[in-house]
């Protein structure tokens, strides 16, 4: 357990569980895109950076990696529901197969916004991969094609996911517990 002044982080999904699931997801994705000349893997920054790194190493496909950076949380635990694009793709996706890699699908606003943006650029095929899914928090109709883990409505950190830019470096996914909640 990680202890901070105002909160602790209790492990929820271990590094070994994550590694095994990433390997399994990569096999499913490789089957889905078998025969694709080169898959463009698009990571949603910043939370997906560890996941995308591990995922592309497991993919037995020719891949190109690009990133989009969005913001809807800032340093808060609640989404503002206003999605801003802070960094856009560098490359062209028209007529190409793309894999969108998201760390967590929560309210769905960010994924819905990014999906619409990418669809407007006319990729040949888009497949969405999310490490974590919180379906009880969904506010818009959007879903990933493949999900690593479905989790309860808890604020989580680790494996690239942060709270106020902290805890991205944890090798596992953990639930944030504020001191007032645990006392």
Residue pairs with C-beta under 8 A, 6 or more apart in sequence:
1 8
1 9
1 10
1 11
1 174
2 8
2 9
2 167
2 170
2 174
4 166
6 178
6 179
7 163
7 176
7 177
7 178
7 179
8 176
8 177
8 179
8 182
9 157
9 158
9 167
9 170
9 174
9 175
9 176
9 177
10 174
10 175
10 177
11 172
11 173
11 174
12 151
12 154
12 156
12 172
12 173
12 174
12 175
13 149
13 151
13 172
13 173
14 172
15 159
15 171
15 172
17 149
18 54
18 131
18 148
18 159
18 171
18 172
18 173
19 54
21 148
21 149
22 51
22 54
22 55
22 58
22 131
22 148
23 58
25 55
25 58
25 129
25 146
25 148
26 55
26 58
26 59
26 60
27 58
28 146
29 55
29 59
29 61
29 99
29 127
29 129
29 146
30 59
30 60
30 61
32 127
32 145
33 39
33 61
33 97
33 99
33 127
36 61
36 62
36 97
37 62
38 61
38 62
38 63
38 64
38 96
39 59
39 61
39 62
39 63
39 64
39 97
39 98
39 99
40 63
40 64
40 65
40 66
40 91
40 93
40 96
40 97
40 98
40 99
40 123
41 52
41 55
41 56
41 59
41 63
41 64
41 65
41 66
41 98
41 99
41 101
42 65
42 66
42 67
42 68
42 89
42 93
42 98
42 99
42 100
42 101
42 118
43 49
43 51
43 52
43 65
43 66
43 67
43 68
43 101
44 67
44 68
44 69
44 70
44 100
44 101
44 102
44 103
44 110
44 111
44 114
45 67
45 68
45 69
45 70
45 87
46 69
46 160
46 162
46 168
47 102
47 103
47 104
47 160
47 161
47 162
47 168
48 101
48 102
48 103
48 131
48 160
49 160
50 159
50 160
50 168
51 101
51 103
51 131
51 148
51 159
51 160
52 65
52 101
55 101
55 129
56 63
56 65
64 91
66 89
66 90
66 91
67 87
67 89
68 85
68 87
68 88
68 89
68 114
68 117
69 85
69 86
69 87
70 83
70 84
70 85
70 86
70 110
70 113
70 114
71 83
71 84
71 86
72 79
72 80
72 81
72 82
72 83
72 84
72 109
72 110
73 79
73 80
74 80
75 164
75 165
77 155
77 163
77 176
79 106
79 107
79 109
79 110
81 107
81 109
81 139
83 109
83 110
83 113
83 114
85 117
92 121
93 118
93 121
93 122
93 123
94 121
94 122
94 123
95 122
95 123
95 124
96 123
96 124
97 123
97 124
97 125
97 126
97 127
98 118
98 123
98 125
98 126
98 127
99 126
99 127
99 128
99 129
100 111
100 114
100 115
100 118
100 126
100 127
100 128
100 129
101 129
101 130
102 110
102 111
102 114
102 128
102 129
102 130
102 131
102 144
103 130
103 131
103 132
103 159
103 160
103 161
104 130
104 131
104 132
104 133
104 134
104 156
104 161
105 111
105 130
105 132
105 133
105 134
105 138
105 142
105 143
105 144
105 147
106 134
106 137
106 138
107 137
107 138
107 139
107 140
108 138
108 139
108 140
108 141
108 142
109 139
109 140
111 128
111 130
111 142
111 144
112 140
112 141
112 142
115 126
115 128
115 142
118 126
119 126
127 145
127 146
128 143
128 144
128 145
128 146
129 144
129 145
129 146
129 147
130 144
130 146
130 147
130 148
131 147
131 148
131 149
131 159
132 147
132 148
132 149
132 150
132 151
132 156
132 161
132 173
133 143
133 144
133 147
133 149
133 150
133 151
134 150
134 151
134 152
134 153
135 150
136 152
136 153
137 153
149 173
151 173
154 175
154 176
155 163
155 175
155 176
156 173
156 174
156 175
156 176
157 163
157 166
157 167
157 168
157 170
157 173
157 174
157 176
158 167
158 168
158 170
158 171
158 172
158 173
158 174
159 170
159 171
159 172
159 173
160 168
161 167
161 168
161 173
162 168
163 176
167 174
